[in-house]
């Protein structure tokens, strides 16, 4: 099994710490009405208690999935 790289390396700890799967978080992000990296990171931090590293990782993956494809 290949070890995840980039933002995906944070996904197991994000799922464990914040109680939702990554796809659920991505759906919530899409429905949040926020579009920019800063808006999404701030929303995850203030509304859902994310730390900056976790918020940044999932936002990078959400906004630029092609960059992180296997």
PDB file of N, CA, C and O in Angstrom:
ATOM      1  N   UNK A   1       0.849  -1.180   0.000  1.00  0.00           N
ATOM      2  CA  UNK A   1       0.000   0.000   0.000  1.00  0.00           C
ATOM      3  C   UNK A   1       0.895   1.245   0.000  1.00  0.00           C
ATOM      4  O   UNK A   1       1.848   1.339   0.773  1.00  0.00           O
ATOM      5  N   UNK A   2       0.575   2.184  -0.868  1.00  0.00           N
ATOM      6  CA  UNK A   2       1.334   3.422  -0.964  1.00  0.00           C
ATOM      7  C   UNK A   2       0.905   4.380   0.138  1.00  0.00           C
ATOM      8  O   UNK A   2      -0.284   4.570   0.392  1.00  0.00           O
ATOM      9  N   UNK A   3       1.881   4.967   0.774  1.00  0.00           N
ATOM     10  CA  UNK A   3       1.609   5.944   1.825  1.00  0.00           C
ATOM     11  C   UNK A   3       1.126   7.245   1.186  1.00  0.00           C
ATOM     12  O   UNK A   3       1.710   7.697   0.201  1.00  0.00           O
ATOM     13  N   UNK A   4       0.061   7.859   1.735  1.00  0.00           N
ATOM     14  CA  UNK A   4      -0.406   9.130   1.172  1.00  0.00           C
ATOM     15  C   UNK A   4       0.667  10.208   1.285  1.00  0.00           C
ATOM     16  O   UNK A   4       1.499  10.192   2.193  1.00  0.00           O
ATOM     17  N   UNK A   5       0.625  11.138   0.344  1.00  0.00           N
ATOM     18  CA  UNK A   5       1.575  12.254   0.376  1.00  0.00           C
ATOM     19  C   UNK A   5       0.805  13.566   0.312  1.00  0.00           C
ATOM     20  O   UNK A   5      -0.395  13.580   0.039  1.00  0.00           O
ATOM     21  N   UNK A   6       1.493  14.648   0.560  1.00  0.00           N
ATOM     22  CA  UNK A   6       0.858  15.962   0.508  1.00  0.00           C
ATOM     23  C   UNK A   6      -0.262  16.069   1.530  1.00  0.00           C
ATOM     24  O   UNK A   6      -0.197  15.463   2.599  1.00  0.00           O
ATOM     25  N   UNK A   7      -1.291  16.844   1.196  1.00  0.00           N
ATOM     26  CA  UNK A   7      -2.389  17.053   2.135  1.00  0.00           C
ATOM     27  C   UNK A   7      -3.057  15.764   2.598  1.00  0.00           C
ATOM     28  O   UNK A   7      -3.519  15.682   3.736  1.00  0.00           O
ATOM     29  N   UNK A   8      -3.112  14.757   1.730  1.00  0.00           N
ATOM     30  CA  UNK A   8      -3.783  13.503   2.094  1.00  0.00           C
ATOM     31  C   UNK A   8      -3.122  12.805   3.275  1.00  0.00           C
ATOM     32  O   UNK A   8      -3.754  11.984   3.939  1.00  0.00           O
ATOM     33  N   UNK A   9      -1.871  13.117   3.542  1.00  0.00           N
ATOM     34  CA  UNK A   9      -1.205  12.493   4.690  1.00  0.00           C
ATOM     35  C   UNK A   9      -1.849  12.924   6.013  1.00  0.00           C
ATOM     36  O   UNK A   9      -1.673  12.256   7.031  1.00  0.00           O
ATOM     37  N   UNK A  10      -2.580  14.016   6.002  1.00  0.00           N
ATOM     38  CA  UNK A  10      -3.282  14.502   7.192  1.00  0.00           C
ATOM     39  C   UNK A  10      -4.668  13.872   7.358  1.00  0.00           C
ATOM     40  O   UNK A  10      -5.254  13.964   8.437  1.00  0.00           O
ATOM     41  N   UNK A  11      -5.201  13.236   6.317  1.00  0.00           N
ATOM     42  CA  UNK A  11      -6.596  12.812   6.328  1.00  0.00           C
ATOM     43  C   UNK A  11      -6.956  11.845   7.452  1.00  0.00           C
ATOM     44  O   UNK A  11      -8.009  12.023   8.065  1.00  0.00           O
ATOM     45  N   UNK A  12      -6.144  10.830   7.760  1.00  0.00           N
ATOM     46  CA  UNK A  12      -6.536   9.950   8.870  1.00  0.00           C
ATOM     47  C   UNK A  12      -6.705  10.701  10.194  1.00  0.00           C
ATOM     48  O   UNK A  12      -7.639  10.429  10.947  1.00  0.00           O
ATOM     49  N   UNK A  13      -5.815  11.631  10.472  1.00  0.00           N
ATOM     50  CA  UNK A  13      -5.942  12.365  11.737  1.00  0.00           C
ATOM     51  C   UNK A  13      -7.093  13.366  11.691  1.00  0.00           C
ATOM     52  O   UNK A  13      -7.716  13.627  12.720  1.00  0.00           O
ATOM     53  N   UNK A  14      -7.388  13.931  10.521  1.00  0.00           N
ATOM     54  CA  UNK A  14      -8.539  14.832  10.386  1.00  0.00           C
ATOM     55  C   UNK A  14      -9.824  14.062  10.665  1.00  0.00           C
ATOM     56  O   UNK A  14     -10.680  14.523  11.421  1.00  0.00           O
ATOM     57  N   UNK A  15      -9.956  12.887  10.051  1.00  0.00           N
ATOM     58  CA  UNK A  15     -11.165  12.082  10.259  1.00  0.00           C
ATOM     59  C   UNK A  15     -11.317  11.683  11.724  1.00  0.00           C
ATOM     60  O   UNK A  15     -12.416  11.739  12.276  1.00  0.00           O
ATOM     61  N   UNK A  16     -10.220  11.284  12.348  1.00  0.00           N
ATOM     62  CA  UNK A  16     -10.279  10.859  13.751  1.00  0.00           C
ATOM     63  C   UNK A  16     -10.591  12.023  14.690  1.00  0.00           C
ATOM     64  O   UNK A  16     -11.390  11.880  15.616  1.00  0.00           O
ATOM     65  N   UNK A  17      -9.969  13.161  14.453  1.00  0.00           N
ATOM     66  CA  UNK A  17     -10.113  14.289  15.380  1.00  0.00           C
ATOM     67  C   UNK A  17     -11.435  15.031  15.225  1.00  0.00           C
ATOM     68  O   UNK A  17     -12.007  15.486  16.216  1.00  0.00           O
ATOM     69  N   UNK A  18     -11.933  15.161  13.980  1.00  0.00           N
ATOM     70  CA  UNK A  18     -13.107  16.009  13.750  1.00  0.00           C
ATOM     71  C   UNK A  18     -14.377  15.230  13.426  1.00  0.00           C
ATOM     72  O   UNK A  18     -15.424  15.826  13.171  1.00  0.00           O
ATOM     73  N   UNK A  19     -14.288  13.886  13.436  1.00  0.00           N
ATOM     74  CA  UNK A  19     -15.479  13.046  13.424  1.00  0.00           C
ATOM     75  C   UNK A  19     -16.249  12.887  12.127  1.00  0.00           C
ATOM     76  O   UNK A  19     -17.366  12.370  12.140  1.00  0.00           O
ATOM     77  N   UNK A  20     -15.691  13.309  11.025  1.00  0.00           N
ATOM     78  CA  UNK A  20     -16.347  13.131   9.724  1.00  0.00           C
ATOM     79  C   UNK A  20     -15.310  12.627   8.730  1.00  0.00           C
ATOM     80  O   UNK A  20     -14.113  12.872   8.874  1.00  0.00           O
ATOM     81  N   UNK A  21     -15.803  11.913   7.714  1.00  0.00           N
ATOM     82  CA  UNK A  21     -14.928  11.487   6.635  1.00  0.00           C
ATOM     83  C   UNK A  21     -14.541  12.674   5.755  1.00  0.00           C
ATOM     84  O   UNK A  21     -15.209  13.709   5.768  1.00  0.00           O
ATOM     85  N   UNK A  22     -13.480  12.521   5.007  1.00  0.00           N
ATOM     86  CA  UNK A  22     -12.991  13.596   4.138  1.00  0.00           C
ATOM     87  C   UNK A  22     -14.043  13.993   3.112  1.00  0.00           C
ATOM     88  O   UNK A  22     -14.227  15.182   2.850  1.00  0.00           O
ATOM     89  N   UNK A  23     -14.734  13.020   2.528  1.00  0.00           N
ATOM     90  CA  UNK A  23     -15.781  13.365   1.557  1.00  0.00           C
ATOM     91  C   UNK A  23     -16.891  14.189   2.199  1.00  0.00           C
ATOM     92  O   UNK A  23     -17.439  15.093   1.567  1.00  0.00           O
ATOM     93  N   UNK A  24     -17.222  13.884   3.442  1.00  0.00           N
ATOM     94  CA  UNK A  24     -18.229  14.678   4.151  1.00  0.00           C
ATOM     95  C   UNK A  24     -17.743  16.109   4.355  1.00  0.00           C
ATOM     96  O   UNK A  24     -18.506  17.059   4.180  1.00  0.00           O
ATOM     97  N   UNK A  25     -16.470  16.262   4.727  1.00  0.00           N
ATOM     98  CA  UNK A  25     -15.924  17.606   4.907  1.00  0.00           C
ATOM     99  C   UNK A  25     -15.911  18.359   3.585  1.00  0.00           C
ATOM    100  O   UNK A  25     -16.223  19.549   3.547  1.00  0.00           O
ATOM    101  N   UNK A  26     -15.556  17.682   2.504  1.00  0.00           N
ATOM    102  CA  UNK A  26     -15.528  18.350   1.198  1.00  0.00           C
ATOM    103  C   UNK A  26     -16.928  18.787   0.779  1.00  0.00           C
ATOM    104  O   UNK A  26     -17.091  19.860   0.197  1.00  0.00           O
ATOM    105  N   UNK A  27     -17.934  17.973   1.067  1.00  0.00           N
ATOM    106  CA  UNK A  27     -19.316  18.362   0.774  1.00  0.00           C
ATOM    107  C   UNK A  27     -19.698  19.589   1.592  1.00  0.00           C
ATOM    108  O   UNK A  27     -20.292  20.529   1.064  1.00  0.00           O
ATOM    109  N   UNK A  28     -19.364  19.584   2.867  1.00  0.00           N
ATOM    110  CA  UNK A  28     -19.661  20.738   3.727  1.00  0.00           C
ATOM    111  C   UNK A  28     -18.947  21.985   3.222  1.00  0.00           C
ATOM    112  O   UNK A  28     -19.511  23.079   3.246  1.00  0.00           O
ATOM    113  N   UNK A  29     -17.709  21.824   2.765  1.00  0.00           N
ATOM    114  CA  UNK A  29     -16.961  22.964   2.232  1.00  0.00           C
ATOM    115  C   UNK A  29     -17.638  23.508   0.975  1.00  0.00           C
ATOM    116  O   UNK A  29     -17.758  24.721   0.808  1.00  0.00           O
ATOM    117  N   UNK A  30     -18.075  22.618   0.100  1.00  0.00           N
ATOM    118  CA  UNK A  30     -18.742  23.035  -1.135  1.00  0.00           C
ATOM    119  C   UNK A  30     -20.043  23.770  -0.831  1.00  0.00           C
ATOM    120  O   UNK A  30     -20.409  24.710  -1.537  1.00  0.00           O
ATOM    121  N   UNK A  31     -20.733  23.346   0.212  1.00  0.00           N
ATOM    122  CA  UNK A  31     -22.019  23.944   0.581  1.00  0.00           C
ATOM    123  C   UNK A  31     -21.876  25.179   1.470  1.00  0.00           C
ATOM    124  O   UNK A  31     -22.868  25.841   1.775  1.00  0.00           O
ATOM    125  N   UNK A  32     -20.659  25.489   1.883  1.00  0.00           N
ATOM    126  CA  UNK A  32     -20.444  26.577   2.843  1.00  0.00           C
ATOM    127  C   UNK A  32     -20.623  27.970   2.250  1.00  0.00           C
ATOM    128  O   UNK A  32     -20.818  28.935   2.989  1.00  0.00           O
ATOM    129  N   UNK A  33     -20.560  28.084   0.932  1.00  0.00           N
ATOM    130  CA  UNK A  33     -20.648  29.391   0.296  1.00  0.00           C
ATOM    131  C   UNK A  33     -19.328  30.131   0.257  1.00  0.00           C
ATOM    132  O   UNK A  33     -19.261  31.269  -0.207  1.00  0.00           O
ATOM    133  N   UNK A  34     -18.285  29.493   0.739  1.00  0.00           N
ATOM    134  CA  UNK A  34     -16.957  30.116   0.726  1.00  0.00           C
ATOM    135  C   UNK A  34     -16.172  29.569  -0.459  1.00  0.00           C
ATOM    136  O   UNK A  34     -16.302  28.396  -0.810  1.00  0.00           O
ATOM    137  N   UNK A  35     -15.356  30.423  -1.075  1.00  0.00           N
ATOM    138  CA  UNK A  35     -14.658  29.993  -2.285  1.00  0.00           C
ATOM    139  C   UNK A  35     -13.144  30.104  -2.197  1.00  0.00           C
ATOM    140  O   UNK A  35     -12.433  29.290  -2.787  1.00  0.00           O
ATOM    141  N   UNK A  36     -12.643  31.084  -1.480  1.00  0.00           N
ATOM    142  CA  UNK A  36     -11.190  31.284  -1.463  1.00  0.00           C
ATOM    143  C   UNK A  36     -10.536  30.393  -0.404  1.00  0.00           C
ATOM    144  O   UNK A  36     -11.184  29.913   0.526  1.00  0.00           O
ATOM    145  N   UNK A  37      -9.264  30.197  -0.577  1.00  0.00           N
ATOM    146  CA  UNK A  37      -8.497  29.397   0.378  1.00  0.00           C
ATOM    147  C   UNK A  37      -8.637  29.983   1.787  1.00  0.00           C
ATOM    148  O   UNK A  37      -8.930  29.261   2.741  1.00  0.00           O
ATOM    149  N   UNK A  38      -8.430  31.269   1.904  1.00  0.00           N
ATOM    150  CA  UNK A  38      -8.504  31.922   3.221  1.00  0.00           C
ATOM    151  C   UNK A  38      -9.890  31.785   3.840  1.00  0.00           C
ATOM    152  O   UNK A  38     -10.008  31.495   5.031  1.00  0.00           O
ATOM    153  N   UNK A  39     -10.935  31.991   3.051  1.00  0.00           N
ATOM    154  CA  UNK A  39     -12.295  31.873   3.577  1.00  0.00           C
ATOM    155  C   UNK A  39     -12.563  30.466   4.106  1.00  0.00           C
ATOM    156  O   UNK A  39     -13.133  30.299   5.185  1.00  0.00           O
ATOM    157  N   UNK A  40     -12.150  29.462   3.347  1.00  0.00           N
ATOM    158  CA  UNK A  40     -12.389  28.081   3.760  1.00  0.00           C
ATOM    159  C   UNK A  40     -11.580  27.714   5.002  1.00  0.00           C
ATOM    160  O   UNK A  40     -12.106  27.089   5.923  1.00  0.00           O
ATOM    161  N   UNK A  41     -10.316  28.095   5.031  1.00  0.00           N
ATOM    162  CA  UNK A  41      -9.484  27.805   6.203  1.00  0.00           C
ATOM    163  C   UNK A  41     -10.071  28.495   7.438  1.00  0.00           C
ATOM    164  O   UNK A  41     -10.204  27.871   8.491  1.00  0.00           O
ATOM    165  N   UNK A  42     -10.416  29.760   7.314  1.00  0.00           N
ATOM    166  CA  UNK A  42     -10.996  30.491   8.450  1.00  0.00           C
ATOM    167  C   UNK A  42     -12.298  29.848   8.919  1.00  0.00           C
ATOM    168  O   UNK A  42     -12.535  29.745  10.122  1.00  0.00           O
ATOM    169  N   UNK A  43     -13.143  29.416   7.984  1.00  0.00           N
ATOM    170  CA  UNK A  43     -14.414  28.773   8.307  1.00  0.00           C
ATOM    171  C   UNK A  43     -14.185  27.467   9.066  1.00  0.00           C
ATOM    172  O   UNK A  43     -14.831  27.212  10.083  1.00  0.00           O
ATOM    173  N   UNK A  44     -13.269  26.647   8.573  1.00  0.00           N
ATOM    174  CA  UNK A  44     -12.975  25.383   9.255  1.00  0.00           C
ATOM    175  C   UNK A  44     -12.444  25.630  10.669  1.00  0.00           C
ATOM    176  O   UNK A  44     -12.781  24.902  11.602  1.00  0.00           O
ATOM    177  N   UNK A  45     -11.623  26.646  10.814  1.00  0.00           N
ATOM    178  CA  UNK A  45     -11.042  26.947  12.122  1.00  0.00           C
ATOM    179  C   UNK A  45     -12.081  27.514  13.092  1.00  0.00           C
ATOM    180  O   UNK A  45     -12.169  27.069  14.236  1.00  0.00           O
ATOM    181  N   UNK A  46     -12.862  28.485  12.644  1.00  0.00           N
ATOM    182  CA  UNK A  46     -13.788  29.156  13.561  1.00  0.00           C
ATOM    183  C   UNK A  46     -15.077  28.375  13.791  1.00  0.00           C
ATOM    184  O   UNK A  46     -15.587  28.345  14.911  1.00  0.00           O
ATOM    185  N   UNK A  47     -15.604  27.752  12.759  1.00  0.00           N
ATOM    186  CA  UNK A  47     -16.890  27.063  12.884  1.00  0.00           C
ATOM    187  C   UNK A  47     -16.762  25.600  13.315  1.00  0.00           C
ATOM    188  O   UNK A  47     -17.698  25.034  13.879  1.00  0.00           O
ATOM    189  N   UNK A  48     -15.605  24.991  13.051  1.00  0.00           N
ATOM    190  CA  UNK A  48     -15.471  23.556  13.307  1.00  0.00           C
ATOM    191  C   UNK A  48     -14.272  23.186  14.169  1.00  0.00           C
ATOM    192  O   UNK A  48     -14.026  22.004  14.409  1.00  0.00           O
ATOM    193  N   UNK A  49     -13.522  24.180  14.639  1.00  0.00           N
ATOM    194  CA  UNK A  49     -12.438  23.926  15.572  1.00  0.00           C
ATOM    195  C   UNK A  49     -11.187  23.296  14.995  1.00  0.00           C
ATOM    196  O   UNK A  49     -10.373  22.746  15.736  1.00  0.00           O
ATOM    197  N   UNK A  50     -11.022  23.367  13.684  1.00  0.00           N
ATOM    198  CA  UNK A  50      -9.824  22.811  13.054  1.00  0.00           C
ATOM    199  C   UNK A  50      -8.592  23.594  13.476  1.00  0.00           C
ATOM    200  O   UNK A  50      -8.658  24.802  13.704  1.00  0.00           O
ATOM    201  N   UNK A  51      -7.471  22.898  13.578  1.00  0.00           N
ATOM    202  CA  UNK A  51      -6.190  23.567  13.697  1.00  0.00           C
ATOM    203  C   UNK A  51      -5.788  24.071  12.318  1.00  0.00           C
ATOM    204  O   UNK A  51      -6.331  23.627  11.307  1.00  0.00           O
ATOM    205  N   UNK A  52      -4.840  24.995  12.277  1.00  0.00           N
ATOM    206  CA  UNK A  52      -4.460  25.587  10.993  1.00  0.00           C
ATOM    207  C   UNK A  52      -3.912  24.551  10.006  1.00  0.00           C
ATOM    208  O   UNK A  52      -4.272  24.578   8.829  1.00  0.00           O
ATOM    209  N   UNK A  53      -3.066  23.656  10.457  1.00  0.00           N
ATOM    210  CA  UNK A  53      -2.481  22.656   9.560  1.00  0.00           C
ATOM    211  C   UNK A  53      -3.521  21.758   8.928  1.00  0.00           C
ATOM    212  O   UNK A  53      -3.462  21.489   7.728  1.00  0.00           O
ATOM    213  N   UNK A  54      -4.473  21.289   9.720  1.00  0.00           N
ATOM    214  CA  UNK A  54      -5.529  20.435   9.184  1.00  0.00           C
ATOM    215  C   UNK A  54      -6.427  21.208   8.224  1.00  0.00           C
ATOM    216  O   UNK A  54      -6.776  20.703   7.157  1.00  0.00           O
ATOM    217  N   UNK A  55      -6.801  22.428   8.598  1.00  0.00           N
ATOM    218  CA  UNK A  55      -7.654  23.248   7.731  1.00  0.00           C
ATOM    219  C   UNK A  55      -6.957  23.539   6.407  1.00  0.00           C
ATOM    220  O   UNK A  55      -7.581  23.476   5.348  1.00  0.00           O
ATOM    221  N   UNK A  56      -5.691  23.852   6.462  1.00  0.00           N
ATOM    222  CA  UNK A  56      -4.927  24.141   5.257  1.00  0.00           C
ATOM    223  C   UNK A  56      -4.818  22.905   4.370  1.00  0.00           C
ATOM    224  O   UNK A  56      -4.981  23.005   3.154  1.00  0.00           O
ATOM    225  N   UNK A  57      -4.548  21.753   4.955  1.00  0.00           N
ATOM    226  CA  UNK A  57      -4.377  20.524   4.177  1.00  0.00           C
ATOM    227  C   UNK A  57      -5.648  20.155   3.419  1.00  0.00           C
ATOM    228  O   UNK A  57      -5.595  19.892   2.218  1.00  0.00           O
ATOM    229  N   UNK A  58      -6.778  20.132   4.100  1.00  0.00           N
ATOM    230  CA  UNK A  58      -8.004  19.727   3.417  1.00  0.00           C
ATOM    231  C   UNK A  58      -8.440  20.781   2.401  1.00  0.00           C
ATOM    232  O   UNK A  58      -9.008  20.440   1.363  1.00  0.00           O
ATOM    233  N   UNK A  59      -8.183  22.048   2.688  1.00  0.00           N
ATOM    234  CA  UNK A  59      -8.528  23.106   1.738  1.00  0.00           C
ATOM    235  C   UNK A  59      -7.676  23.008   0.483  1.00  0.00           C
ATOM    236  O   UNK A  59      -8.193  23.161  -0.623  1.00  0.00           O
ATOM    237  N   UNK A  60      -6.392  22.757   0.631  1.00  0.00           N
ATOM    238  CA  UNK A  60      -5.519  22.572  -0.540  1.00  0.00           C
ATOM    239  C   UNK A  60      -6.039  21.438  -1.411  1.00  0.00           C
ATOM    240  O   UNK A  60      -6.131  21.570  -2.631  1.00  0.00           O
ATOM    241  N   UNK A  61      -6.376  20.328  -0.776  1.00  0.00           N
ATOM    242  CA  UNK A  61      -6.856  19.160  -1.517  1.00  0.00           C
ATOM    243  C   UNK A  61      -8.210  19.445  -2.161  1.00  0.00           C
ATOM    244  O   UNK A  61      -8.464  19.008  -3.284  1.00  0.00           O
ATOM    245  N   UNK A  62      -9.067  20.162  -1.471  1.00  0.00           N
ATOM    246  CA  UNK A  62     -10.398  20.503  -1.982  1.00  0.00           C
ATOM    247  C   UNK A  62     -10.309  21.434  -3.190  1.00  0.00           C
ATOM    248  O   UNK A  62     -10.987  21.215  -4.194  1.00  0.00           O
ATOM    249  N   UNK A  63      -9.488  22.457  -3.097  1.00  0.00           N
ATOM    250  CA  UNK A  63      -9.405  23.452  -4.171  1.00  0.00           C
ATOM    251  C   UNK A  63      -8.570  22.990  -5.361  1.00  0.00           C
ATOM    252  O   UNK A  63      -8.795  23.446  -6.482  1.00  0.00           O
ATOM    253  N   UNK A  64      -7.616  22.100  -5.139  1.00  0.00           N
ATOM    254  CA  UNK A  64      -6.692  21.686  -6.208  1.00  0.00           C
ATOM    255  C   UNK A  64      -6.516  20.170  -6.236  1.00  0.00           C
ATOM    256  O   UNK A  64      -5.396  19.684  -6.079  1.00  0.00           O
ATOM    257  N   UNK A  65      -7.599  19.410  -6.432  1.00  0.00           N
ATOM    258  CA  UNK A  65      -7.474  17.942  -6.385  1.00  0.00           C
ATOM    259  C   UNK A  65      -6.537  17.390  -7.455  1.00  0.00           C
ATOM    260  O   UNK A  65      -5.882  16.370  -7.241  1.00  0.00           O
ATOM    261  N   UNK A  66      -6.473  18.053  -8.593  1.00  0.00           N
ATOM    262  CA  UNK A  66      -5.608  17.573  -9.682  1.00  0.00           C
ATOM    263  C   UNK A  66      -4.133  17.612  -9.293  1.00  0.00           C
ATOM    264  O   UNK A  66      -3.341  16.801  -9.773  1.00  0.00           O
ATOM    265  N   UNK A  67      -3.775  18.527  -8.450  1.00  0.00           N
ATOM    266  CA  UNK A  67      -2.381  18.651  -8.019  1.00  0.00           C
ATOM    267  C   UNK A  67      -1.962  17.481  -7.134  1.00  0.00           C
ATOM    268  O   UNK A  67      -0.784  17.128  -7.085  1.00  0.00           O
ATOM    269  N   UNK A  68      -2.918  16.882  -6.439  1.00  0.00           N
ATOM    270  CA  UNK A  68      -2.606  15.850  -5.459  1.00  0.00           C
ATOM    271  C   UNK A  68      -3.057  14.468  -5.887  1.00  0.00           C
ATOM    272  O   UNK A  68      -3.042  13.539  -5.078  1.00  0.00           O
ATOM    273  N   UNK A  69      -3.461  14.308  -7.152  1.00  0.00           N
ATOM    274  CA  UNK A  69      -3.878  12.989  -7.637  1.00  0.00           C
ATOM    275  C   UNK A  69      -2.700  12.022  -7.584  1.00  0.00           C
ATOM    276  O   UNK A  69      -1.549  12.414  -7.778  1.00  0.00           O
ATOM    277  N   UNK A  70      -2.999  10.775  -7.323  1.00  0.00           N
ATOM    278  CA  UNK A  70      -1.942   9.749  -7.226  1.00  0.00           C
ATOM    279  C   UNK A  70      -1.286   9.500  -8.562  1.00  0.00           C
ATOM    280  O   UNK A  70      -0.380   8.672  -8.661  1.00  0.00           O
TER     281      UNK A  70
END
